[in-house]
Amino acid sequence: MFLWMKALHVIFVVSWFAGLFYLPRIYVNLAMIGDTPGAQAERERLLLMARKLLRFMTILMVPALGFGLVLWLYYGVGLRGPGNGWMHVKLAFVLVLLGFDHACRRLLRDFELGRNRHSHRWYRWFNEIPTVALFVIVPMVVVKPF
């Protein structure tokens, strides 16, 4: 069962990451919408896409976290013995990703209420947070450097 838990964890994490990568790209486009004719229809379409993606991301995030907790607390991956410092780094970046997910929710609410305060350039930089997390987490899990 351990390998099935691991496989399911990876599948749901990869799927959740797809949303973490794409949702801020929708925000970039929302931030670029001006007051041109047809802008309101485009804005509504992008908001609908963002809402649906965020809902789907939540459906993917919950099992990703659940399977990860099973691997950690039930199977003891990264929990017992020396040389498990990598897990602390991974968990710290998982918390960063949870904060990022929460920030995405708040930003969507701001767009829905017409209170966006950021430029499309800001969203382009914001979009890099999950990329940095991925570049830290994957080597921690695969290489286990400490």
C-alpha positions in Angstrom: 0.0 0.0 0.0 2.9 2.3 0.7 3.8 2.7 -3.0 0.1 3.3 -3.9 0.0 6.1 -1.3 3.2 7.6 -2.7 1.9 7.4 -6.3 -1.4 9.0 -5.4 0.4 11.8 -3.4 2.6 12.6 -6.4 -0.4 12.6 -8.8 -2.4 15.0 -6.7 0.6 17.2 -6.0 1.4 17.5 -9.7 -2.3 18.3 -10.4 -2.5 20.9 -7.7 0.7 22.5 -9.0 -0.8 22.8 -12.4 -3.5 25.1 -10.9 -0.9 27.0 -8.8 1.0 27.7 -12.0 -2.0 28.7 -14.1 -4.3 30.7 -11.8 -1.9 33.6 -11.4 -1.7 33.7 -15.3 -5.4 34.3 -15.3 -4.8 37.2 -12.8 -2.2 38.6 -15.2 -4.8 38.8 -17.9 -7.4 40.2 -15.5 -5.0 42.9 -14.5 -4.4 43.9 -18.1 -8.1 44.4 -19.0 -8.8 48.0 -19.6 -12.0 50.0 -20.2 -12.4 49.1 -23.9 -15.7 47.9 -25.4 -16.1 44.2 -24.6 -13.8 44.4 -21.6 -16.6 43.5 -19.2 -17.4 40.3 -21.0 -13.7 39.3 -21.1 -13.4 40.2 -17.4 -16.5 38.0 -16.5 -15.1 35.1 -18.6 -11.7 35.3 -16.9 -13.3 35.5 -13.4 -15.4 32.4 -14.2 -12.3 30.6 -15.3 -10.5 31.6 -12.1 -13.4 30.5 -9.9 -13.7 27.1 -11.5 -9.9 26.6 -11.4 -9.7 27.6 -7.8 -12.5 25.2 -6.9 -10.8 22.4 -8.8 -7.4 23.2 -7.2 -9.0 22.7 -3.8 -10.4 19.3 -4.8 -6.8 18.4 -5.8 -5.0 20.0 -2.8 -7.0 18.1 -0.1 -6.0 14.6 -1.2 -2.4 15.8 -1.9 -2.1 16.9 1.7 -4.0 13.9 3.0 -1.8 11.3 1.2 1.3 13.3 2.3 0.2 13.2 5.9 -0.4 9.4 5.6 3.1 9.0 4.2 4.7 11.2 6.9 2.7 10.2 10.0 1.6 6.6 9.3 4.6 5.3 7.2 7.1 7.5 8.9 8.6 9.0 5.7 11.0 11.7 6.9 9.9 11.3 10.5 12.2 8.8 12.1 16.0 8.5 12.3 18.8 10.7 11.3 19.1 12.4 7.9 15.5 13.7 7.8 16.3 17.4 7.7 15.1 17.5 4.1 11.5 16.9 5.4 11.7 20.1 7.5 12.6 22.1 4.4 9.9 20.4 2.4 7.2 21.0 5.0 8.3 24.7 5.3 7.7 25.1 1.5 4.4 23.2 1.7 3.4 25.9 4.2 4.5 28.5 1.7 2.4 26.9 -1.0 -0.6 26.8 1.4 -0.1 30.5 2.0 0.2 31.0 -1.8 -3.1 29.1 -2.3 -4.8 31.3 0.4 -3.4 34.5 -1.2 -4.8 33.3 -4.6 -8.2 33.1 -3.0 -7.9 36.5 -1.5 -6.7 38.0 -4.8 -9.7 36.5 -6.6 -12.1 38.0 -4.1 -10.4 41.4 -4.7 -10.9 41.0 -8.5 -14.5 40.0 -8.0 -15.1 43.1 -5.8 -13.2 45.4 -8.2 -10.5 46.0 -5.7 -7.4 44.8 -7.5 -4.4 46.8 -6.4 -1.6 45.1 -8.4 -0.3 45.4 -11.9 0.1 42.6 -14.4 3.8 42.8 -13.8 3.3 42.1 -10.1 1.2 39.0 -10.9 4.0 37.8 -13.2 6.4 37.9 -10.3 3.8 36.4 -7.9 3.4 33.6 -10.4 7.0 32.5 -9.8 6.5 31.5 -6.1 5.3 28.0 -6.9 8.2 27.6 -9.4 10.7 28.4 -6.7 8.9 26.0 -4.2 9.0 23.2 -6.8 12.7 23.8 -7.4 13.3 23.4 -3.6 10.9 20.6 -2.8 11.7 18.1 -5.6 15.5 18.0 -4.8 14.7 17.7 -1.1 12.4 14.7 -1.7 14.5 13.0 -4.4 18.1 13.7 -3.2 17.4 14.1 0.5 20.6 16.1 0.9 20.5 16.2 4.8 
